[in-house]
Amino acid sequence: MKLAILGAGAWGTALAIRLASHTPVRLWTRSPEHARAMRQDRENARYLPGHALPAGITIESDLDAALSGIELVIAAVPTHAFRGLSQAMRDRATDDLAAIPLIWLCKGLEVGSRKLPHAVLAEVWPERRESAVLSGPSFAQEIARGLPAALTVASTDADCARRLARALHDPMLRLYASTDVVGVELGGAVKNVVAIAAGIADGLGFGHNARAALLTRGLAEMSRLGVRLGGRPETFMGLSGMGDLILTCTGDLSRNRQLGLRLAAGESLEGALRELGHVAEGATSAREVALLAEELRVDMPITRAVAAVLAQEMPPREAVAALLARDLKDESD
């Protein structure tokens, strides 16, 4: 199988390293300078330092070269770049390219439209025949090291989901198939927002009890919005829901949790993002998720609080106090 991974950030590079052990991989970056550095050093020093790029990975900065003769495409770009990349592929599309399966890894809502990635793709490239989202609890550094992980591949076509799960299977990477694209995508978007809240709570020294409460109520928010959008309840109890939420809220490798920790320490959003040096999707998704929930009349107080902190409408400690001061409710509400 000839595979192209479009996007040479930490996650795209880690997946390329993992899959190159059993299939040739073309790893594309839009930056010729970045491509030259990776070819020369055989390492992605910018986004995934310390992990050698195997010989099975070819580095490309030309999109046509990356896509030529390919059998599977994985879009490993942030949500805000997915529309542009999808349009660029469609502009080059032949009938053969439109028939090649496309998997995306981005987790979030598009700014402005508040669309999930599958809806963006349907708008830009409606004639695409096979597409899927890959999501679940996974840190790039651990994937690159070959440590075990389990992820979900979701497509509206059950046969497509199963075939892609088999195609990406690795002895240390277990893939589960699903047809709940909305649920899998929504879980990936909301868990980043809750992870910022968890980082804030940890940074303020509120302890393990508070973190457990945040995770539990964050899962309730995720499920409420997801079901309202058409996702299935059981999806949010699976890898792309609860699994990814636990990892992102508790793991020190989580960029969104690290962002929350920095905000709690008094850093500005701009300064914190600059120091992180990587995209923290929750920083852009929080406002979009909060607005979408408001439009759909879904109660998401944790999300609203994070959005308020990011917009500098409320300091972190005040946001947590506001959550604790809410009217008492039944747990099922």
Residue frames as qw, qx, qy, qz and C-alpha x, y, z in Angstrom:
[[0.000, 0.887, 0.461, 0.000, 0.00, 0.00, 0.00],
 [0.397, 0.280, -0.010, 0.874, 1.32, 3.43, -0.97],
 [0.317, -0.775, -0.508, 0.200, 0.46, 5.93, 1.76],
 [0.252, 0.494, -0.046, 0.831, 0.67, 9.74, 1.93],
 [0.373, -0.669, -0.502, 0.402, 0.49, 11.60, 5.23],
 [0.220, 0.662, 0.173, 0.695, -0.22, 15.28, 4.60],
 [0.394, -0.841, 0.075, -0.362, 1.02, 17.34, 7.52],
 [0.712, 0.196, -0.518, 0.432, 4.37, 16.92, 9.26],
 [0.389, -0.688, 0.277, -0.546, 3.44, 18.03, 12.76],
 [0.265, -0.407, 0.820, -0.303, 4.05, 15.78, 15.75],
 [0.740, 0.121, 0.548, -0.370, 1.06, 13.47, 15.18],
 [0.776, 0.584, -0.112, -0.210, 1.51, 13.10, 11.42],
 [0.282, 0.660, -0.689, 0.101, 5.22, 12.40, 11.85],
 [0.429, -0.296, 0.782, -0.342, 4.63, 9.89, 14.65],
 [0.832, 0.281, 0.359, -0.315, 2.09, 7.98, 12.56],
 [0.629, 0.680, -0.364, -0.100, 4.49, 8.01, 9.61],
 [0.018, -0.563, 0.801, -0.201, 7.22, 6.51, 11.82],
 [0.619, -0.069, 0.695, -0.360, 4.89, 3.81, 13.07],
 [0.819, 0.443, 0.243, -0.272, 3.44, 2.85, 9.67],
 [0.394, 0.751, -0.504, -0.163, 6.76, 2.99, 7.78],
 [0.402, -0.394, 0.823, -0.074, 7.73, -0.29, 9.40],
 [0.518, 0.185, 0.834, 0.048, 5.41, -2.14, 7.02],
 [0.479, 0.721, 0.474, 0.164, 4.48, 0.25, 4.20],
 [0.420, 0.173, 0.109, 0.884, 6.18, 3.06, 2.22],
 [0.103, -0.833, -0.454, 0.300, 5.09, 6.50, 3.50],
 [0.329, 0.469, 0.123, 0.810, 5.30, 9.92, 1.89],
 [0.308, -0.674, -0.447, 0.501, 5.31, 12.62, 4.55],
 [0.287, 0.629, 0.293, 0.661, 4.31, 16.03, 3.17],
 [0.262, -0.633, -0.305, 0.661, 4.99, 19.43, 4.66],
 [0.360, 0.886, 0.280, 0.084, 3.99, 22.69, 2.99],
 [0.162, -0.931, 0.276, 0.174, 7.38, 24.21, 3.92],
 [0.797, 0.500, -0.289, 0.178, 10.31, 23.43, 1.59],
 [0.055, 0.673, -0.582, 0.452, 12.70, 24.51, 4.36],
 [0.706, -0.326, 0.482, -0.403, 11.10, 22.09, 6.80],
 [0.964, 0.253, 0.024, -0.085, 11.31, 19.32, 4.20],
 [0.551, 0.640, -0.449, 0.292, 15.01, 19.98, 3.54],
 [0.245, -0.592, 0.609, -0.468, 15.79, 19.90, 7.26],
 [0.858, -0.136, 0.382, -0.316, 13.98, 16.59, 7.72],
 [0.888, 0.431, -0.150, 0.046, 15.71, 15.05, 4.71],
 [0.338, 0.682, -0.522, 0.385, 19.10, 16.17, 5.95],
 [0.255, -0.467, 0.658, -0.533, 18.68, 15.26, 9.63],
 [0.511, -0.146, -0.823, -0.200, 16.28, 12.30, 9.20],
 [0.231, -0.402, -0.695, 0.549, 14.40, 13.80, 12.15],
 [0.079, -0.772, -0.383, -0.501, 11.53, 16.24, 12.60],
 [0.422, -0.058, -0.457, 0.781, 13.44, 18.45, 15.03],
 [0.184, -0.288, -0.038, -0.939, 10.74, 21.14, 14.91],
 [0.677, -0.283, -0.086, -0.674, 7.78, 19.04, 16.06],
 [0.963, -0.239, -0.023, -0.123, 9.00, 15.60, 17.17],
 [0.186, 0.750, -0.614, 0.161, 12.66, 15.83, 18.22],
 [0.384, -0.432, 0.782, -0.234, 14.55, 12.72, 19.24],
 [0.784, 0.207, 0.559, -0.171, 12.75, 10.30, 16.89],
 [0.179, -0.334, 0.685, 0.622, 14.62, 9.13, 13.79],
 [0.698, 0.440, -0.002, -0.565, 12.71, 9.02, 10.50],
 [0.747, -0.061, 0.644, 0.151, 13.02, 5.50, 9.05],
 [0.161, -0.237, 0.649, 0.704, 14.25, 4.93, 5.51],
 [0.168, 0.447, 0.854, 0.208, 10.70, 3.99, 4.50],
 [0.065, 0.851, 0.372, -0.365, 9.61, 7.64, 4.85],
 [0.442, 0.330, 0.317, 0.771, 10.02, 9.93, 1.84],
 [0.093, -0.620, -0.309, 0.715, 9.80, 13.65, 2.62],
 [0.290, 0.504, 0.539, 0.610, 7.88, 15.85, 0.17],
 [0.004, -0.467, -0.271, 0.842, 6.99, 19.53, 0.03],
 [0.287, 0.127, -0.497, -0.809, 5.29, 19.30, -3.37],
 [0.637, 0.093, 0.506, -0.575, 1.67, 18.19, -2.99],
 [0.779, 0.427, -0.258, -0.379, 1.48, 16.73, -6.51],
 [0.405, 0.433, -0.797, 0.117, 4.53, 14.56, -5.84],
 [0.277, -0.176, 0.775, -0.540, 3.11, 13.46, -2.49],
 [0.695, 0.232, 0.379, -0.565, -0.20, 12.38, -4.07],
 [0.537, 0.479, -0.553, -0.421, 1.09, 10.78, -7.27],
 [0.608, 0.144, -0.773, -0.109, 0.19, 7.09, -7.46],
 [0.165, -0.246, 0.711, -0.637, -0.97, 6.99, -3.87],
 [0.413, -0.255, -0.840, -0.243, -3.47, 4.43, -2.47],
 [0.447, -0.702, -0.536, 0.141, -4.39, 6.02, 0.87],
 [0.182, 0.561, -0.118, 0.799, -4.24, 9.64, 2.07],
 [0.486, -0.598, -0.534, 0.347, -4.11, 10.73, 5.72],
 [0.074, 0.771, 0.032, 0.632, -4.70, 14.42, 6.43],
 [0.650, -0.405, -0.435, 0.473, -2.72, 15.25, 9.57],
 [0.167, 0.382, -0.018, 0.909, -3.29, 19.00, 9.70],
 [0.062, 0.241, 0.588, -0.770, -5.05, 21.12, 12.36],
 [0.284, 0.630, 0.710, -0.132, -8.77, 21.70, 11.93],
 [0.144, 0.828, 0.050, -0.539, -8.26, 25.27, 10.72],
 [0.016, 0.529, -0.646, -0.550, -6.13, 23.99, 7.82],
 [0.479, 0.145, 0.865, 0.027, -8.40, 21.09, 6.80],
 [0.513, 0.739, 0.339, -0.274, -10.62, 23.06, 4.45],
 [0.200, 0.829, -0.393, -0.344, -7.68, 24.53, 2.56],
 [0.235, -0.354, 0.884, 0.195, -5.95, 21.16, 2.23],
 [0.534, 0.367, 0.753, -0.113, -9.17, 19.46, 1.10],
 [0.451, 0.830, 0.101, -0.313, -9.69, 22.16, -1.52],
 [0.031, 0.712, -0.626, -0.316, -6.08, 21.84, -2.70],
 [0.378, -0.078, 0.916, 0.108, -6.54, 18.09, -3.14],
 [0.531, 0.588, 0.576, -0.200, -9.82, 18.52, -4.94],
 [0.291, 0.846, -0.191, -0.405, -8.28, 21.08, -7.31],
 [0.028, 0.529, -0.807, -0.261, -5.79, 18.38, -8.31],
 [0.640, 0.018, 0.713, -0.285, -8.34, 15.60, -8.28],
 [0.360, 0.158, -0.753, -0.528, -8.72, 13.05, -10.99],
 [0.823, -0.221, -0.248, -0.461, -11.37, 10.36, -10.78],
 [0.758, 0.046, -0.587, 0.281, -8.69, 8.08, -9.33],
 [0.186, 0.215, -0.511, 0.811, -7.79, 10.51, -6.54],
 [0.527, -0.273, 0.056, -0.802, -11.44, 11.07, -5.66],
 [0.889, -0.132, -0.358, -0.253, -11.79, 7.30, -5.19],
 [0.536, 0.226, -0.652, 0.487, -8.76, 6.94, -2.93],
 [0.555, -0.668, -0.487, 0.093, -9.68, 6.65, 0.76],
 [0.144, 0.599, -0.242, 0.749, -9.03, 9.76, 2.84],
 [0.614, -0.535, -0.519, 0.260, -8.57, 9.72, 6.62],
 [0.061, 0.749, -0.157, 0.641, -8.30, 12.86, 8.75],
 [0.586, -0.168, -0.615, 0.501, -6.79, 13.23, 12.22],
 [0.010, 0.342, -0.156, 0.926, -7.85, 16.77, 13.14],
 [0.316, -0.502, -0.767, 0.245, -9.91, 17.30, 16.31],
 [0.053, -0.353, -0.248, 0.901, -12.05, 20.40, 16.58],
 [0.358, 0.766, 0.525, -0.100, -14.69, 22.63, 15.01],
 [0.449, 0.382, 0.256, 0.766, -13.93, 24.96, 12.14],
 [0.132, -0.416, -0.286, 0.853, -13.79, 28.56, 13.32],
 [0.258, 0.206, -0.211, -0.920, -16.74, 30.59, 12.06],
 [0.590, -0.025, -0.582, -0.559, -18.78, 27.80, 10.49],
 [0.530, -0.323, 0.629, -0.469, -18.60, 25.57, 13.60],
 [0.890, 0.231, -0.255, -0.299, -18.59, 22.56, 11.29],
 [0.775, -0.366, 0.506, 0.101, -17.01, 19.24, 12.15],
 [0.151, -0.477, 0.673, 0.545, -14.34, 18.04, 9.67],
 [0.359, 0.258, 0.869, 0.223, -16.65, 15.60, 7.87],
 [0.274, 0.827, 0.447, -0.204, -19.06, 18.47, 7.11],
 [0.030, -0.785, 0.331, 0.523, -16.20, 20.62, 5.84],
 [0.268, -0.204, 0.836, 0.432, -15.09, 17.82, 3.53],
 [0.351, 0.521, 0.777, 0.033, -18.64, 17.23, 2.27],
 [0.188, 0.895, 0.179, -0.363, -18.92, 20.92, 1.42],
 [0.043, -0.731, 0.499, 0.464, -15.56, 21.17, -0.34],
 [0.157, 0.325, -0.869, -0.338, -15.36, 17.76, -2.01],
 [0.722, 0.021, 0.331, -0.608, -18.87, 16.24, -2.17],
 [0.830, 0.343, -0.344, -0.273, -17.93, 13.64, -4.78],
 [0.021, 0.481, -0.845, 0.232, -15.47, 11.90, -2.45],
 [0.780, -0.100, -0.490, -0.375, -16.48, 8.27, -2.05],
 [0.824, -0.288, -0.437, 0.215, -14.47, 6.86, 0.89],
 [0.098, 0.631, -0.343, 0.689, -13.50, 8.90, 3.92],
 [0.738, -0.467, -0.475, 0.106, -13.01, 8.37, 7.65],
 [0.176, -0.839, 0.317, -0.406, -11.80, 9.98, 10.86],
 [0.751, 0.001, -0.565, 0.343, -9.08, 8.43, 13.02],
 [0.247, -0.694, 0.241, -0.632, -9.25, 9.38, 16.70],
 [0.865, -0.369, -0.338, 0.025, -8.66, 8.12, 20.21],
 [0.520, -0.829, 0.183, 0.094, -6.25, 8.35, 23.14],
 [0.854, 0.237, 0.086, 0.455, -2.80, 8.83, 21.63],
 [0.212, -0.886, 0.208, 0.356, 0.24, 10.97, 22.36],
 [0.655, 0.708, -0.261, -0.038, 2.52, 11.43, 19.36],
 [0.024, -0.693, 0.703, -0.157, 5.67, 10.73, 21.36],
 [0.621, -0.180, 0.728, -0.229, 4.38, 7.35, 22.50],
 [0.835, 0.491, 0.180, -0.170, 3.17, 6.37, 19.04],
 [0.442, 0.783, -0.437, 0.031, 6.63, 7.22, 17.64],
 [0.225, -0.549, 0.776, -0.216, 8.28, 5.10, 20.34],
 [0.505, 0.069, -0.818, -0.266, 6.20, 2.10, 19.34],
 [0.179, -0.005, 0.776, -0.605, 4.28, 1.91, 22.60],
 [0.028, 0.393, 0.901, 0.180, 0.85, 0.21, 22.47],
 [0.255, 0.216, 0.148, -0.931, -2.26, 2.23, 21.69],
 [0.231, 0.440, 0.860, 0.114, -5.84, 1.70, 20.52],
 [0.135, 0.260, -0.105, -0.950, -7.74, 4.07, 18.22],
 [0.509, 0.506, 0.647, -0.255, -11.07, 4.27, 16.41],
 [0.060, -0.065, 0.574, 0.814, -11.58, 4.57, 12.64],
 [0.353, 0.522, 0.624, -0.462, -15.06, 5.92, 11.88],
 [0.076, 0.071, -0.569, -0.816, -16.76, 6.10, 8.50],
 [0.637, 0.160, 0.194, -0.729, -20.42, 6.25, 7.53],
 [0.808, 0.284, -0.448, -0.258, -19.62, 3.17, 5.40],
 [0.797, -0.482, 0.342, -0.126, -19.07, 0.21, 7.75],
 [0.933, 0.217, 0.112, 0.265, -17.09, -1.76, 5.15],
 [0.386, 0.770, -0.194, 0.471, -14.82, 1.25, 4.58],
 [0.420, -0.764, 0.353, -0.339, -14.19, 1.64, 8.32],
 [0.918, -0.251, 0.306, 0.023, -13.26, -2.04, 8.67],
 [0.820, 0.450, 0.031, 0.353, -10.97, -2.01, 5.61],
 [0.179, 0.819, -0.264, 0.478, -9.15, 1.10, 6.80],
 [0.651, -0.640, 0.344, -0.219, -8.77, -0.34, 10.29],
 [0.953, -0.006, 0.229, 0.198, -7.12, -3.41, 8.77],
 [0.614, 0.671, -0.046, 0.413, -4.93, -1.27, 6.51],
 [0.017, -0.803, 0.337, -0.491, -3.54, 0.73, 9.45],
 [0.886, -0.456, -0.006, -0.081, -3.24, -2.19, 11.83],
 [0.328, 0.631, -0.619, 0.333, 0.11, -2.59, 13.53],
 [0.644, -0.148, -0.717, 0.222, 1.17, -5.13, 16.18],
 [0.303, -0.270, -0.514, 0.756, 1.25, -2.29, 18.74],
 [0.237, 0.134, -0.011, -0.962, -1.56, -0.20, 17.28],
 [0.161, 0.360, 0.918, -0.034, -5.04, -1.70, 17.60],
 [0.216, 0.015, -0.243, -0.946, -7.78, -0.19, 15.44],
 [0.261, 0.409, 0.820, -0.304, -11.51, -0.43, 16.07],
 [0.015, 0.274, 0.572, 0.773, -14.10, 0.34, 13.37],
 [0.129, 0.512, 0.586, -0.615, -17.16, 2.55, 13.90],
 [0.209, 0.544, 0.586, 0.564, -19.86, 4.17, 11.80],
 [0.220, -0.888, -0.366, 0.168, -20.44, 7.06, 14.24],
 [0.517, 0.402, 0.026, 0.755, -18.42, 9.78, 12.53],
 [0.196, -0.783, -0.070, -0.586, -20.18, 12.61, 14.38],
 [0.766, -0.640, -0.045, -0.046, -19.65, 11.03, 17.79],
 [0.836, -0.076, 0.012, 0.544, -15.98, 10.27, 17.19],
 [0.351, 0.521, 0.059, 0.776, -15.28, 13.77, 15.86],
 [0.350, -0.793, -0.094, -0.489, -17.24, 15.55, 18.58],
 [0.838, -0.505, -0.084, 0.187, -15.44, 13.61, 21.31],
 [0.707, 0.097, 0.024, 0.700, -12.10, 14.70, 19.89],
 [0.101, 0.650, 0.104, 0.746, -13.20, 18.34, 19.81],
 [0.521, -0.757, -0.091, -0.383, -14.70, 18.62, 23.30],
 [0.870, -0.347, -0.166, 0.309, -12.04, 16.64, 25.17],
 [0.528, 0.302, -0.089, 0.789, -9.47, 19.31, 24.28],
 [0.216, -0.674, -0.043, -0.706, -11.63, 22.00, 25.88],
 [0.795, -0.577, -0.117, -0.148, -12.13, 19.97, 29.06],
 [0.833, -0.016, -0.178, 0.524, -8.38, 19.29, 29.18],
 [0.196, 0.535, -0.123, 0.813, -7.74, 23.04, 29.39],
 [0.572, -0.643, -0.027, -0.508, -10.13, 23.17, 32.34],
 [0.928, -0.300, -0.160, 0.151, -8.35, 20.23, 33.98],
 [0.631, 0.260, -0.182, 0.708, -5.00, 21.97, 33.52],
 [0.133, -0.640, 0.072, -0.753, -6.36, 25.14, 35.10],
 [0.776, -0.556, -0.076, -0.286, -7.73, 23.20, 38.08],
 [0.899, -0.108, -0.164, 0.392, -4.44, 21.35, 38.54],
 [0.433, 0.441, -0.128, 0.775, -2.46, 24.56, 38.16],
 [0.322, -0.646, 0.078, -0.688, -4.54, 26.22, 40.86],
 [0.092, 0.258, -0.854, 0.443, -3.86, 23.30, 43.19],
 [0.670, -0.169, 0.054, -0.721, -7.45, 22.09, 43.45],
 [0.436, -0.290, 0.826, -0.208, -6.41, 18.44, 43.71],
 [0.012, 0.026, -0.947, -0.321, -7.43, 15.07, 42.36],
 [0.224, 0.496, 0.766, -0.342, -11.04, 15.28, 43.57],
 [0.288, 0.700, 0.048, -0.651, -11.66, 18.40, 41.48],
 [0.130, 0.404, -0.723, -0.546, -9.98, 16.85, 38.45],
 [0.108, 0.180, 0.977, 0.047, -12.16, 13.73, 38.71],
 [0.269, 0.643, 0.534, -0.479, -15.27, 15.91, 38.94],
 [0.225, 0.646, -0.283, -0.673, -14.19, 17.91, 35.89],
 [0.036, 0.193, -0.895, -0.400, -13.59, 14.77, 33.83],
 [0.156, 0.362, 0.909, -0.135, -16.95, 13.30, 34.82],
 [0.261, 0.740, 0.363, -0.503, -18.96, 16.45, 34.18],
 [0.108, 0.568, -0.495, -0.649, -16.93, 17.13, 31.05],
 [0.077, 0.037, 0.956, 0.281, -17.92, 13.72, 29.73],
 [0.220, 0.602, 0.703, -0.308, -21.56, 14.62, 30.46],
 [0.204, 0.732, -0.057, -0.648, -21.19, 17.84, 28.43],
 [0.016, 0.351, -0.778, -0.521, -19.54, 15.98, 25.56],
 [0.144, 0.253, 0.954, 0.065, -22.31, 13.36, 25.51],
 [0.249, 0.678, 0.487, -0.492, -25.13, 15.92, 25.65],
 [0.243, 0.688, -0.264, -0.631, -23.83, 17.89, 22.68],
 [0.035, -0.265, 0.885, 0.382, -22.80, 14.79, 20.76],
 [0.227, 0.378, 0.895, -0.071, -26.19, 13.11, 21.05],
 [0.272, 0.737, 0.271, -0.556, -27.90, 16.37, 20.11],
 [0.204, 0.627, -0.492, -0.568, -25.82, 16.39, 16.91],
 [0.869, 0.262, -0.229, -0.352, -26.71, 12.79, 16.11],
 [0.252, 0.460, -0.832, 0.184, -23.87, 10.90, 17.76],
 [0.782, -0.275, -0.533, -0.170, -24.50, 7.65, 19.61],
 [0.545, -0.770, 0.197, -0.268, -24.29, 7.61, 23.44],
 [0.945, -0.230, 0.136, 0.189, -22.04, 4.54, 23.52],
 [0.645, 0.578, -0.086, 0.493, -19.42, 6.31, 21.41],
 [0.078, -0.818, 0.253, -0.511, -18.73, 8.75, 24.24],
 [0.782, -0.522, 0.314, -0.130, -17.99, 5.88, 26.59],
 [0.942, 0.215, 0.096, 0.239, -15.40, 4.51, 24.15],
 [0.709, -0.084, 0.092, 0.694, -11.88, 5.29, 22.98],
 [0.261, 0.431, 0.235, 0.831, -12.66, 8.54, 21.16],
 [0.380, -0.770, -0.220, -0.464, -14.80, 9.81, 24.04],
 [0.693, -0.714, 0.082, -0.058, -13.93, 8.81, 27.59],
 [0.888, -0.061, 0.082, 0.448, -10.59, 7.26, 26.59],
 [0.456, 0.506, 0.056, 0.730, -9.26, 10.36, 24.87],
 [0.311, -0.840, -0.061, -0.440, -10.74, 12.59, 27.58],
 [0.812, -0.565, 0.031, 0.142, -8.90, 10.74, 30.37],
 [0.777, 0.084, 0.097, 0.616, -5.58, 10.81, 28.52],
 [0.283, 0.624, 0.118, 0.719, -5.76, 14.47, 27.52],
 [0.404, -0.821, -0.055, -0.401, -6.88, 15.68, 30.95],
 [0.795, -0.589, 0.138, 0.049, -4.31, 13.72, 32.97],
 [0.869, 0.113, 0.115, 0.469, -1.23, 13.17, 30.80],
 [0.307, -0.737, 0.103, 0.594, 1.68, 15.60, 31.03],
 [0.360, -0.025, 0.608, 0.707, 2.24, 15.27, 27.27],
 [0.192, 0.738, 0.640, 0.096, -1.16, 16.88, 26.62],
 [0.266, 0.239, 0.109, 0.927, -0.74, 20.30, 24.99],
 [0.330, -0.640, -0.351, -0.599, -4.23, 21.38, 26.05],
 [0.704, -0.612, -0.316, 0.171, -3.63, 20.43, 29.67],
 [0.590, -0.113, -0.060, 0.797, -0.28, 22.25, 29.53],
 [0.031, 0.499, 0.242, 0.832, -2.08, 25.31, 28.20],
 [0.544, -0.712, -0.344, -0.281, -4.44, 25.23, 31.19],
 [0.741, -0.410, -0.218, 0.486, -1.51, 24.91, 33.59],
 [0.414, 0.127, 0.067, 0.899, 0.16, 27.96, 32.04],
 [0.202, -0.623, -0.307, -0.690, -3.03, 30.01, 32.17],
 [0.673, -0.659, -0.336, 0.011, -3.44, 29.13, 35.85],
 [0.676, -0.266, -0.103, 0.679, 0.12, 30.35, 36.44],
 [0.025, -0.826, -0.142, 0.545, -0.84, 33.76, 35.05],
 [0.315, -0.148, 0.579, 0.737, 0.59, 33.50, 31.55],
 [0.476, 0.449, -0.041, -0.755, -1.27, 35.19, 28.72],
 [0.864, 0.318, 0.368, -0.129, -2.91, 33.00, 26.08],
 [0.586, 0.777, -0.229, 0.017, -0.55, 34.31, 23.41],
 [0.063, -0.715, 0.676, -0.166, 2.51, 33.73, 25.57],
 [0.702, -0.177, 0.657, -0.208, 1.41, 30.25, 26.60],
 [0.852, 0.474, 0.211, -0.076, 0.75, 29.18, 23.00],
 [0.388, 0.824, -0.406, 0.072, 4.09, 30.62, 21.91],
 [0.293, -0.577, 0.738, -0.190, 5.93, 28.68, 24.60],
 [0.831, 0.060, 0.521, -0.187, 4.12, 25.45, 23.74],
 [0.026, -0.491, 0.670, 0.556, 5.25, 25.75, 20.12],
 [0.031, 0.169, 0.941, 0.291, 2.50, 23.38, 18.93],
 [0.421, -0.312, -0.334, -0.783, -1.18, 23.77, 18.10],
 [0.098, 0.156, 0.841, -0.509, -3.48, 23.30, 21.11],
 [0.113, -0.358, -0.708, -0.597, -6.79, 22.70, 19.32],
 [0.260, -0.644, -0.681, 0.233, -8.85, 23.47, 22.43],
 [0.199, -0.404, -0.096, 0.888, -7.73, 27.09, 22.30],
 [0.205, 0.085, -0.414, -0.883, -9.66, 27.65, 19.08],
 [0.327, -0.293, -0.850, -0.292, -12.39, 25.05, 19.62],
 [0.129, -0.336, -0.708, 0.607, -13.61, 26.31, 23.01],
 [0.242, 0.329, 0.084, -0.909, -15.42, 29.36, 21.68],
 [0.428, 0.098, -0.629, -0.642, -16.87, 27.45, 18.72],
 [0.332, -0.226, -0.913, 0.071, -18.12, 24.60, 20.92],
 [0.013, -0.365, -0.561, 0.743, -19.64, 27.09, 23.38],
 [0.328, 0.278, -0.158, -0.889, -21.42, 28.96, 20.60],
 [0.430, -0.013, -0.797, -0.424, -22.69, 25.76, 19.02],
 [0.229, -0.293, -0.864, 0.339, -24.01, 24.57, 22.38],
 [0.139, 0.359, 0.313, -0.868, -25.76, 27.89, 22.87],
 [0.396, 0.168, -0.465, -0.774, -27.37, 27.66, 19.43],
 [0.523, -0.098, -0.812, -0.240, -28.60, 24.14, 20.18],
 [0.569, -0.566, 0.126, -0.584, -29.60, 25.00, 23.77],
 [0.876, -0.090, -0.431, 0.195, -27.26, 22.41, 25.24],
 [0.434, -0.881, 0.154, -0.114, -25.95, 23.27, 28.70],
 [0.848, 0.190, -0.218, 0.444, -22.12, 23.15, 28.77],
 [0.329, -0.944, 0.008, -0.013, -20.90, 25.21, 31.76],
 [0.709, -0.419, 0.312, 0.473, -17.31, 23.91, 31.75],
 [0.552, 0.381, 0.423, 0.609, -16.96, 24.78, 28.09],
 [0.013, 0.923, 0.232, 0.306, -18.42, 28.23, 28.67],
 [0.534, -0.814, 0.111, 0.201, -16.00, 28.84, 31.52],
 [0.695, -0.148, 0.388, 0.587, -12.98, 27.82, 29.43],
 [0.378, 0.637, 0.398, 0.542, -14.14, 30.02, 26.56],
 [0.206, -0.963, -0.127, -0.122, -14.49, 32.94, 28.97],
 [0.638, -0.614, 0.247, 0.394, -10.96, 32.43, 30.32],
 [0.630, 0.132, 0.453, 0.617, -9.48, 32.21, 26.83],
 [0.190, 0.766, 0.357, 0.500, -11.32, 35.38, 25.80],
 [0.321, 0.078, -0.379, 0.864, -9.90, 37.11, 28.92],
 [0.403, -0.555, -0.283, -0.670, -13.44, 37.78, 30.14],
 [0.773, -0.583, 0.037, -0.247, -12.75, 36.00, 33.42],
 [0.031, 0.640, -0.752, 0.156, -9.57, 35.01, 35.31],
 [0.534, 0.069, -0.838, -0.083, -9.06, 31.26, 35.84],
 [0.103, -0.090, -0.811, 0.568, -9.75, 31.23, 39.59],
 [0.406, 0.202, 0.223, -0.863, -12.96, 33.22, 39.14],
 [0.607, 0.156, -0.557, -0.545, -14.10, 30.84, 36.39],
 [0.411, -0.037, -0.897, 0.158, -13.69, 27.84, 38.68],
 [0.083, 0.165, 0.607, -0.773, -15.51, 29.67, 41.49],
 [0.516, 0.178, -0.120, -0.829, -18.38, 30.42, 39.11],
 [0.576, 0.047, -0.768, -0.276, -18.67, 26.73, 38.24],
 [0.280, -0.117, -0.849, 0.433, -18.82, 25.77, 41.92],
 [0.172, 0.212, 0.399, -0.875, -21.43, 28.46, 42.63],
 [0.362, -0.085, -0.610, -0.700, -23.93, 27.19, 40.05],
 [0.707, -0.203, 0.163, -0.657, -27.42, 26.20, 41.18],
 [0.382, -0.196, 0.897, -0.108, -27.70, 22.65, 42.50],
 [0.682, 0.258, -0.355, -0.585, -29.04, 20.11, 40.00],
 [0.940, -0.070, 0.317, -0.109, -29.71, 16.40, 39.70],
 [0.416, -0.458, 0.652, 0.439, -26.67, 14.56, 38.39],
 [0.535, 0.347, 0.723, 0.266, -28.63, 13.35, 35.36],
 [0.270, 0.914, 0.223, -0.203, -29.27, 16.95, 34.22]]
